[in-house]
Amino acid sequence: MAQGYRQTYAAAVKDPGAFWLAQASKIQWHRAPSTALDESRAPLYSWFPDGTLNLTESALDRHVAAGRGDSTALVYDSAMLGTVSRYSYSELLGEVERFAGALQARGIGMGDRVLIYLPMIPQAVIAMLACARLGAVHSVVFGGFAPKELASRIDDARPVAVVTASGGIEPSRRIEYLPAVAQALDMSGGSVRDVIVSHRDGFGHALAEYTDRAENWLDWEEIAAQASPAGPVPVPSTHPLYVLYTSGTTGAPKGVVRDTGGYATALAYSMGAIFDVRPGDTMFTASDVGWVVGHSYIVYAPLLVGATTVLYEGKPVGTPDAGVFGRIIERHQVTTMFTAPTALRAIRRADPDGGLWTAHDLGSLRSLFVAGERLDPDTYHYARELLQVPVVDNWWQTESGWPIAANPLGLDNLERKAGSPSTPVPGFNVQIRDALGESVPVGEEGNIVIELPLPPGALTTLWGNDQRFIDTYLSQLDGYYMTGDSGFMDQDGYLFVMGRTDDVINVSGHRLSTGAMEQVLASHQAVAECAVIGVNDPLKGQRPVGYVVLKSGVEIAADRLKAEVVAMVREHIGAVADFREVSVVSALPKTRSGKILRKTMRQIADGKDYQVPSTIEDISVIEELIPLLRPGS
């Protein structure tokens, strides 16, 4: 393993306080911290407890002050509208100052919560940064969430304001936001005073329809035009920057709390150490600001280091075709791209040879980062051969806020291994433990855990419920954070994440990973993507069942495909897997962030009660699968 990475990782483990204080010195503080870690409330830890800062000063003001105000900060590329607009650092700072001033004039200040319910438009970035400028706590909810889900988050966060727009644009429809917001407010407890609406043309509902409601419904442009620019409000490092609700929650929402100073420090560090992004580079993260990837690597991290960030409104295929990512790379001279394996598989399915993508000039691209779902080796090789740049699998969670494991291009360009997100990132002490908390031998699968304290940037608690945070993540193994994922470390210290712990199945007493079986299925030349679940079996306990989506234009007899993939699983995993069942489906059910809903599929197959997560991208996919998952239903 390369020396630069080894030394850095060892330094972070040996003396995390000194390591992170050194990193903290690279962002702008009002009062620089002298203490790295507050352990007085362990297992609730706080980073840089005596430091104060305003994150927007590091992300905007300091670049303008350094003479880089004319550099491009934000590119808004809307495939839905066919438009592109750019904001320099000076222009973006001005927009943030004005909208922060508008919020301030409405009495919104430090500690107040603001719920942001917006599509992928510049106002989403501006609203987040405006909240950070005032010390208000933003909570971004994915635009288009159903009123019930929106209401549950309002009731949990108790925001004083909702920032929204007329609606969002999908390839086949327009989604009206204002009726959904009004319905959610009717269902919630009444904390919201103001609803601020950014107007978009082409929607059926207008602000004027809602002026007789109990809340104040206000026009974004009008109140921003009347406001005085707001300066940055210093906050403690430990002050919450945002609350982000995890996808697929049932019952009470689970709001991940991110602090300000630790998060800023970790993101700035990650941009250099992991992503190798510098001032003047352009980062295109094909995600949504409603997800943690969007928070970290569309909004905050690129701006913290003075790079250009691309905000994309569209899909990887269908807007207009599977070559849109190539167009964006060429048009905006993207140096670093970040997307999900699901997007790559969708592109491959629609354009198996990648000709639509590579028809564009991709010469500016230095690296492609991939996270959000397991990156199977076949998709990894496809992307690497297509783009001819390093393809960096990285693994993390909403809770961690930034990558737990990745190939750190800014420290060392380590060897990459297909199927692995490479090595733990400095700051994350990752270990593999069994159900009793004992260390697992090299190469054997177990629970992936992280020794406490978690590094800066990770969640500090759950909103309004410290005990739930402890019970959910910290109580199973003293001194460790439970990731909920299973995997193993190889002899070189590379981590292999095989799936959620409940995706490890028991077949006739043998514990087997459905993730390993998926890797085998995905390597078949006809398969675009797949899922394997374990269903209850009265004789064997559980049995694995596979569901595959074929590549576009590929035709293969179902019996032949079944025979071939069954033989492949037998060859690579063994007869012990007892893999015999596979079905071809038109699509797999996923969240909007690209995660396949394996748990929901398993619950349906086992005849259990199930709840379709609010984050599902297309509920009709589940409906079409039910006859296969639960025959006779």
C-alpha positions in Angstrom: 0.0 0.0 0.0 1.4 3.4 -1.0 3.4 5.2 1.7 1.4 8.5 1.7 -1.9 6.8 2.5 -0.4 4.5 5.1 1.3 7.4 7.0 -1.8 9.6 6.9 -4.1 6.8 8.1 -1.7 5.9 10.9 -1.5 9.5 12.0 -5.3 9.8 12.1 -5.5 6.7 14.3 -2.6 7.5 16.6 -3.5 11.1 17.4 -6.9 12.0 15.9 -7.0 15.3 17.9 -3.7 16.6 16.4 -4.7 15.3 13.0 -8.0 17.0 12.8 -6.9 20.3 14.4 -4.4 20.5 11.5 -7.2 19.9 9.0 -9.4 22.5 10.7 -6.8 25.2 10.2 -7.5 25.0 6.5 -11.0 26.5 6.8 -11.9 30.0 8.0 -12.8 30.5 11.6 -14.0 33.5 13.7 -12.3 31.8 16.7 -10.0 28.9 15.8 -10.4 25.9 18.0 -7.7 24.9 20.5 -9.5 21.7 21.5 -10.2 19.0 19.0 -12.6 16.7 20.8 -15.0 17.0 23.7 -15.5 13.5 25.2 -17.4 14.7 28.3 -20.7 13.3 27.1 -19.4 10.1 25.5 -20.7 8.3 23.5 -22.0 11.7 22.3 -18.9 13.4 21.0 -18.3 17.0 19.8 -15.5 18.3 17.5 -13.8 21.6 18.0 -16.0 22.7 20.9 -14.4 26.1 21.5 -14.3 27.1 17.8 -16.7 29.5 16.1 -17.3 30.1 12.4 -19.7 30.7 9.6 -19.6 28.1 6.9 -20.5 30.5 4.1 -17.4 32.6 4.8 -15.3 29.6 3.9 -17.5 28.6 1.0 -18.0 32.1 -0.6 -16.6 35.2 1.1 -13.0 34.2 1.3 -12.8 33.3 -2.4 -14.2 36.7 -3.3 -11.8 38.4 -0.9 -8.9 36.4 -2.4 -9.7 37.9 -5.8 -11.5 34.9 -7.3 -15.0 36.5 -7.3 -15.2 36.2 -11.1 -14.5 32.5 -11.0 -17.5 30.3 -11.7 -19.0 28.8 -8.6 -22.2 27.2 -9.8 -23.4 26.0 -13.2 -27.1 25.2 -13.5 -27.7 22.8 -16.4 -31.3 21.9 -17.0 -32.0 19.2 -19.5 -35.6 19.6 -18.7 -35.7 23.3 -19.9 -32.7 23.1 -22.3 -31.0 26.0 -20.5 -27.7 26.6 -18.8 -26.9 29.5 -16.4 -23.7 30.3 -14.5 -23.0 32.1 -11.2 -19.6 33.5 -10.3 -18.5 33.4 -6.7 -19.4 37.1 -6.4 -22.9 36.6 -8.0 -23.6 33.5 -5.8 -22.5 35.4 -2.7 -24.8 38.3 -3.6 -27.8 35.9 -4.1 -27.1 34.2 -0.8 -26.8 37.6 1.0 -30.1 38.8 -0.4 -32.1 35.7 0.4 -30.5 35.5 3.9 -31.5 39.1 4.4 -35.1 38.2 3.3 -35.2 35.4 5.9 -33.7 37.6 8.5 -36.4 40.2 7.8 -39.0 37.6 8.5 -37.4 37.0 12.0 -35.5 33.9 11.1 -32.2 33.5 12.9 -29.8 31.2 14.7 -31.3 27.8 15.6 -34.6 28.3 13.7 -35.4 25.5 11.3 -36.2 26.0 7.7 -37.6 23.2 5.6 -36.5 23.3 1.9 -38.7 21.5 -0.6 -37.3 22.4 -4.0 -36.4 20.8 -7.3 -32.9 20.9 -8.8 -32.8 24.6 -9.4 -30.3 27.2 -8.1 -32.7 28.4 -5.4 -32.1 25.1 -3.6 -28.4 25.9 -3.3 -29.0 29.5 -2.4 -31.6 28.6 0.2 -29.2 26.1 1.9 -26.4 28.6 2.0 -28.7 31.4 3.2 -29.7 29.4 6.1 -26.1 28.6 6.9 -25.3 32.3 6.7 -27.8 33.0 9.5 -27.1 30.0 11.7 -30.6 28.7 10.8 -30.9 24.9 10.5 -32.0 23.7 7.1 -33.8 20.5 6.4 -34.0 19.6 2.7 -36.8 17.3 1.7 -36.7 15.8 -1.7 -38.9 17.7 -4.0 -42.0 15.8 -4.9 -42.4 13.8 -1.7 -46.0 13.0 -0.8 -47.8 15.4 1.6 -47.9 12.8 4.4 -44.1 12.3 4.3 -43.6 16.1 4.2 -45.9 16.6 7.1 -44.1 14.0 9.2 -40.8 15.9 8.7 -42.4 19.2 9.5 -43.8 17.8 12.7 -40.4 16.4 13.7 -38.2 19.4 12.8 -40.8 22.1 13.7 -39.6 24.6 11.0 -40.7 28.2 11.1 -40.6 28.4 7.3 -40.9 26.3 4.2 -39.1 27.3 1.0 -40.6 25.8 -2.1 -41.3 26.4 -5.8 -44.2 26.1 -8.2 -43.1 22.6 -9.1 -40.6 20.1 -10.4 -40.2 18.8 -14.0 -39.8 15.1 -14.8 -39.3 13.7 -18.3 -43.0 12.7 -18.6 -44.8 15.1 -16.3 -44.7 18.2 -14.1 -45.2 17.8 -10.4 -47.2 20.6 -8.7 -45.6 21.4 -5.3 -47.9 24.1 -3.9 -51.0 21.8 -3.4 -48.7 19.2 -1.7 -47.2 21.8 0.6 -50.7 23.1 1.6 -51.9 19.6 2.3 -48.8 18.8 4.4 -49.3 22.0 6.4 -52.9 21.0 7.0 -51.8 17.6 8.3 -49.0 19.1 10.6 -48.9 20.8 13.9 -48.7 24.4 12.9 -45.1 25.5 13.5 -44.7 27.0 10.0 -45.3 30.8 9.8 -44.0 31.5 6.3 -44.1 29.7 3.0 -41.7 31.2 0.5 -42.3 30.3 -3.2 -40.0 30.6 -6.1 -42.1 31.0 -9.3 -41.6 28.6 -12.2 -43.5 29.0 -15.5 -45.8 26.2 -16.8 -47.5 25.1 -13.6 -51.2 25.2 -12.9 -51.2 26.5 -9.3 -50.1 30.0 -8.4 -49.2 31.8 -5.1 -52.4 33.8 -5.2 -54.5 30.7 -4.5 -52.9 30.4 -1.0 -53.0 34.0 0.3 -56.0 33.4 2.6 -54.3 30.6 4.6 -53.1 30.9 8.2 -49.4 30.9 7.0 -47.9 33.8 5.1 -47.3 32.8 1.5 -44.6 34.9 0.0 -42.9 35.4 -3.3 -39.2 34.7 -3.2 -38.2 37.3 -5.8 -40.3 40.1 -4.1 -39.0 39.6 -0.6 -35.4 39.1 -1.8 -35.6 42.3 -3.8 -36.7 44.3 -0.8 -34.2 42.8 1.7 -30.9 44.2 2.9 -27.9 41.8 2.4 -27.2 39.7 5.5 -23.7 39.3 6.9 -22.4 36.0 8.2 -23.5 35.1 11.7 -20.7 33.2 13.7 -22.0 30.0 15.3 -20.3 27.4 17.6 -18.6 24.6 15.7 -21.0 22.2 17.4 -24.1 24.2 16.1 -26.4 22.1 13.8 -25.9 23.0 10.2 -28.8 20.8 9.0 -31.1 17.9 9.7 -31.4 15.3 6.9 -34.0 12.6 7.2 -32.8 9.2 6.1 -34.6 7.5 3.2 -37.1 4.8 3.7 -38.0 5.6 7.3 -41.1 4.1 8.8 -42.8 5.4 11.9 -41.2 8.4 13.4 -38.7 10.1 11.0 -35.0 9.7 11.7 -33.3 13.1 11.3 -29.5 12.9 11.0 -27.9 16.0 12.7 -24.8 17.4 11.1 -22.7 20.0 12.9 -21.0 23.0 11.3 -17.3 23.0 12.1 -16.6 19.3 11.9 -18.6 19.0 8.7 -16.8 21.9 7.0 -13.4 20.5 8.1 -14.1 16.9 6.9 -15.5 18.0 3.5 -12.6 20.3 2.8 -10.2 17.5 3.7 -12.1 15.0 1.6 -11.9 17.2 -1.5 -8.1 17.2 -1.4 -7.4 13.7 0.0 -10.0 11.7 -1.7 -11.3 13.5 -4.8 -8.1 15.5 -5.6 -10.2 18.6 -6.5 -8.6 22.0 -6.4 -9.6 25.6 -7.0 -10.6 26.0 -10.6 -11.6 22.4 -11.1 -15.2 21.5 -12.0 -17.1 18.8 -10.1 -20.3 17.3 -11.5 -22.2 15.3 -8.9 -25.2 13.6 -10.6 -27.3 13.4 -7.5 -30.1 15.5 -5.9 -29.7 18.1 -3.1 -32.3 16.1 -1.2 -29.7 13.4 -0.5 -26.5 13.4 1.5 -24.4 13.2 -1.6 -26.0 16.4 -2.9 -25.6 18.2 0.4 -21.9 17.3 0.6 -20.7 17.2 -3.0 -23.0 19.4 -5.0 -23.4 22.2 -2.5 -20.8 22.5 0.3 -17.6 20.7 -0.5 -16.9 22.1 -4.0 -17.5 25.6 -2.8 -15.4 25.2 0.3 -12.3 24.5 -1.9 -13.1 27.1 -4.6 -14.1 24.7 -7.3 -17.0 24.9 -9.8 -20.0 22.7 -9.0 -22.6 21.6 -11.6 -26.3 21.4 -10.6 -28.0 19.1 -13.1 -31.8 18.9 -13.6 -32.4 15.8 -15.6 -31.9 12.0 -15.7 -29.0 9.9 -16.9 -31.1 8.5 -19.7 -34.1 9.9 -21.5 -33.2 13.6 -21.3 -32.7 13.3 -24.1 -30.6 10.1 -24.3 -27.9 8.0 -22.6 -25.2 10.4 -23.7 -26.2 13.4 -21.6 -23.4 12.9 -19.0 -20.9 13.1 -21.9 -22.5 16.4 -23.0 -22.2 17.8 -19.6 -18.6 16.8 -19.2 -17.7 18.3 -22.6 -19.7 21.5 -22.2 -18.6 22.4 -18.7 -15.1 20.8 -18.9 -15.8 18.6 -15.9 -12.7 17.3 -14.2 -14.3 15.1 -11.5 -17.6 13.3 -11.8 -19.6 11.5 -9.1 -22.7 9.3 -9.8 -24.4 6.1 -8.6 -23.9 2.6 -10.0 -27.6 2.6 -10.9 -27.1 5.5 -13.3 -24.2 3.6 -15.0 -26.3 0.5 -15.3 -29.2 2.5 -16.8 -26.8 4.0 -19.3 -25.3 0.6 -20.1 -28.7 -0.9 -20.5 -29.8 1.8 -23.0 -26.4 2.2 -24.8 -24.4 -1.1 -24.2 -21.3 0.1 -26.1 -21.4 3.6 -24.6 -21.2 5.3 -28.0 -23.6 8.0 -27.1 -21.4 9.0 -24.1 -18.1 8.7 -25.8 -19.3 10.7 -28.9 -18.5 13.7 -26.7 -15.0 15.1 -25.9 -14.3 13.7 -22.5 -10.7 14.9 -22.4 -11.2 17.1 -19.3 -12.3 14.2 -17.1 -9.7 13.0 -14.6 -11.8 10.6 -12.5 -15.2 9.1 -11.9 -16.4 8.4 -8.4 -19.3 6.0 -7.8 -21.4 5.4 -4.6 -24.9 4.8 -3.4 -25.2 1.1 -4.3 -22.8 -1.7 -4.5 -20.6 -1.2 -7.6 -20.5 -4.7 -9.1 -17.2 -5.6 -10.9 -18.9 -5.8 -14.3 -20.2 -2.3 -14.1 -16.8 -1.1 -12.8 -15.0 -2.6 -15.8 -17.6 -1.2 -18.2 -17.1 2.4 -16.9 -13.3 2.1 -16.7 -12.9 0.8 -20.2 -15.4 3.3 -21.6 -13.9 6.4 -19.9 -10.3 5.5 -19.6 -10.0 7.3 -16.3 -9.8 6.0 -12.7 -13.2 4.7 -11.5 -13.3 5.1 -7.8 -15.9 3.1 -5.9 -16.5 4.7 -2.5 -18.8 3.6 0.3 -20.6 5.7 2.9 -23.9 6.5 4.4 -26.3 9.4 5.1 -25.0 9.1 8.7 -21.3 9.4 7.9 -21.7 12.5 5.7 -18.6 11.7 3.6 -16.8 8.6 2.4 -15.9 5.9 4.9 -13.9 3.9 2.4 -12.4 5.1 -0.9 -9.3 5.2 -3.0 -7.7 8.5 -1.9 -6.5 10.0 -5.2 -5.2 13.1 -3.5 -3.0 11.0 -1.1 -2.0 8.1 -3.3 -3.4 6.5 -6.5 -3.7 3.1 -4.9 -4.4 -0.1 -6.8 -8.1 -0.5 -7.4 -9.8 -3.8 -7.0 -13.1 -4.5 -8.7 -15.9 -5.0 -6.1 -14.1 -3.0 -3.4 -14.3 0.7 -2.4 -10.6 0.3 -1.6 -9.4 1.2 1.9 -10.8 3.0 5.0 -10.4 6.8 4.7 -8.1 8.4 7.4 -10.3 9.1 10.4 -12.6 6.1 10.1 -11.2 3.1 12.1 -13.1 0.4 10.3 -13.2 -3.2 11.7 -15.0 -6.4 11.0 -16.7 -8.1 14.0 -19.0 -11.1 14.4 -22.3 -11.1 16.2 -20.5 -11.4 19.6 -18.2 -8.5 18.9 -15.2 -10.6 18.3 -12.7 -9.8 15.5 -13.3 -11.8 12.3 -10.3 -13.4 10.4 -9.1 -11.8 7.2 -11.3 -12.7 4.3 -14.3 -13.8 6.4 -17.5 -11.8 6.3 -18.9 -10.1 9.4 -20.5 -6.8 10.6 -18.7 -3.6 9.5 -18.2 -1.4 12.5 -16.3 1.8 13.2 -14.5 2.5 16.4 -15.7 5.6 18.3 -15.4 8.5 18.2 -16.6 9.0 14.6 -14.5 11.6 12.8 -15.6 15.1 12.1 -18.4 15.4 9.6 -20.3 12.3 10.8 -23.7 12.6 12.5 -23.6 13.8 16.0 -27.0 12.6 17.1 -30.6 12.2 15.8 -32.8 15.4 15.9 -34.4 15.7 19.3 -33.5 12.2 20.4 -30.1 11.4 21.7 -31.3 8.1 23.2 -32.6 6.9 19.8 -29.3 7.7 18.3 -27.5 5.6 21.0 -30.0 2.7 20.7 -29.9 2.7 16.9 -26.2 2.9 16.3 -24.1 2.5 19.4 -25.7 0.1 21.8 -25.0 -3.3 20.1 -21.3 -3.1 20.6 -19.7 -0.9 23.2 -17.3 1.6 21.8 -18.3 1.1 18.2 -20.7 2.5 15.6 -22.7 -0.2 13.8 -23.0 0.6 10.1 -25.7 -2.1 9.5 -23.6 -3.4 6.6 -21.7 -6.7 6.3 -18.5 -7.3 4.5 -14.9 -8.4 4.9 -11.3 -7.1 4.7 -8.8 -8.8 2.4 -5.1 -9.4 3.2 -4.2 -6.0 1.7 -6.6 -4.1 4.0 -9.2 -3.5 1.2 -12.8 -3.5 2.3 -15.5 -5.4 0.5 -19.0 -4.3 1.4 -21.4 -7.1 0.5 -24.8 -5.5 1.6 -26.9 -4.9 4.6 -26.6 -7.3 7.4 -30.1 -8.5 6.8 -29.0 -9.4 3.2 -26.9 -12.2 4.6 -29.1 -15.3 4.4 -29.0 -18.7 6.0 -29.4 -21.6 3.6 -29.4 -25.0 5.3 -27.2 -23.6 8.1 -24.8 -21.9 5.7 -24.5 -18.1 6.0 -24.3 -16.7 2.4 -24.2 -13.2 1.0 -26.8 -12.2 -1.5 -24.4 -9.5 -2.6 -21.8 -12.1 -3.7 -24.5 -13.8 -5.8 -25.5 -10.5 -7.3 -21.9 -10.0 -8.4 -22.0 -13.3 -10.3 -25.3 -12.5 -12.0 -24.2 -9.1 -13.0 -21.2 -10.5 -14.8 -23.4 -12.3 -17.3 -23.1 -10.5 -20.6 -26.9 -10.2 -21.0 -27.6 -8.7 -17.6 -27.8 -4.9 -17.0 -28.7 -5.1 -13.3 -30.0 -7.6 -10.8 -31.1 -8.3 -7.3 -30.9 -11.4 -5.2 -33.1 -11.8 -2.1 -33.5 -14.6 0.5 -37.0 -15.9 0.9 -38.4 -18.2 3.6 -38.2 -21.9 2.9 -39.7 -24.5 5.2 -36.9 -27.0 4.6 -33.8 -24.9 4.2 -34.7 -21.9 6.3 -34.1 -19.5 3.3 -33.4 -19.9 -0.4 -31.9 -17.3 -2.8 -34.0 -16.0 -5.7 -32.7 -13.7 -8.4 -34.3 -11.0 -10.5 -32.5 -9.6 -13.5 -33.0 -6.8 -16.0 -31.6 -7.4 -19.5 -29.5 -4.9 -21.5 -31.3 -3.0 -24.2 -31.7 -4.9 -27.4 -30.5 -8.2 -25.9 -32.7 -11.3 -26.4 -32.1 -14.5 -24.6 -34.4 -17.4 -23.8 -35.4 -17.5 -20.2 -34.5 -21.2 -19.8 -31.0 -20.5 -21.3 -30.4 -17.5 -19.1 -31.5 -19.5 -16.0 -29.3 -22.4 -16.8 -26.3 -20.2 -17.4 -26.5 -18.0 -14.3 -27.3 -21.0 -12.1 -24.1 -22.7 -13.4 -22.2 -19.5 -12.8 -23.3 -19.2 -9.2 -22.5 -22.9 -8.6 -19.0 -22.3 -10.1 -18.1 -19.1 -8.2 -19.9 -19.7 -4.9 -20.6 -23.4 -4.8 -23.5 -25.8 -4.6 -24.0 -24.8 -1.0 -25.7 -21.6 -2.3 -28.5 -23.8 -3.8 -29.3 -21.1 -6.3 -32.0 -22.3 -8.6 -34.5 -19.5 -9.3 -34.1 -16.5 -11.5 -36.7 -14.3 -13.3 -36.3 -11.7 -15.9 -38.1 -8.4 -15.0 -38.5 -5.1 -16.8 -37.2 -3.0 -13.9 -36.2 -3.2 -10.2 -37.8 -1.1 -7.5 -35.5 1.7 -6.3 -35.4 4.8 -4.2 -34.8 8.1 -6.0 -31.2 7.9 -4.9 -30.7 4.6 -6.7 -30.9 2.0 -3.9 -32.7 -1.2 -4.8 -35.5 -2.0 -2.3 -34.4 -5.5 -1.5 -36.0 -5.5 2.0 -39.4 -4.6 0.5 -39.1 -7.3 -2.1 -38.2 -9.8 0.6 -41.2 -8.8 2.7 -43.6 -9.2 -0.2 -42.1 -12.6 -1.1 -42.4 -13.9 2.5 -46.0 -12.9 2.7 -45.4 -10.3 5.4 -46.9 -6.9 5.8 -44.9 -4.3 3.9 -44.7 -0.6 3.5 -43.4 0.9 0.3 -40.9 3.6 1.2 -41.8 7.2 0.5 -38.6 7.5 -1.4 -39.5 5.0 -4.2 -38.9 6.3 -7.6 -41.7 4.4 -9.4 -44.3 2.5 -7.4 -45.6 0.8 -10.6 -42.4 -1.3 -10.6 -43.4 -2.9 -7.2 -46.9 -3.5 -8.5 -45.6 -5.3 -11.5 -43.3 -7.5 -9.4 -45.9 -8.6 -6.9 -47.2 -11.5 -9.0 -43.6 -12.8 -9.3 -42.7 -12.2 -5.7 -46.0 -13.5 -4.3 -47.5 -15.9 -6.8 -51.3 -16.2 -6.5 -51.7 -12.8 -4.9 
